[in-house]
Amino acid sequence: RIDPPTGDPVASIDSGPAEGSTTNDNTPTFEFSSSEPHSTFECQVDGEGFSGCTSPHTTDPLPDGEHAFAVRALSGGLRPSQRKRGKSKDRRATGRVEQVWFRCWDREPPHLRQ
């Protein structure tokens, strides 16, 4: 027996650069999970739009500077669409977005350079 989903899935970032941290890895890897079994995920780097991804996820090479990584969990089960003002809404993509901001530098950050 498979129980239907009980609510929107919640994604959690389990590892990778921490909020506000600085890394010298310009291709950081993030691991994440969902509160709902059988969820799928969509990832986003620097607001460039969400696309399908799996955990762990390694970013494409990033330039020096501040960056944001976001992930959201999508329901693994199909839910009925919800009508609102004449438009259909896909409820599989309504999970909360988990995001972390970080900095990456290919060498020492400017404030540590001699």
Buried (B, 14 or more C-beta within 10 A) or exposed (E): EEEEBEEBBBBEBEEBBEEEEBBEBBEBEBEBBBBBEEBBBBBBBBEEEBEEBEBEBEBEEBEBEEBEBBBBBBBBBEEEEEEEEEEEEEBBBBBEEBBBBBBBBEEEEEEEEE
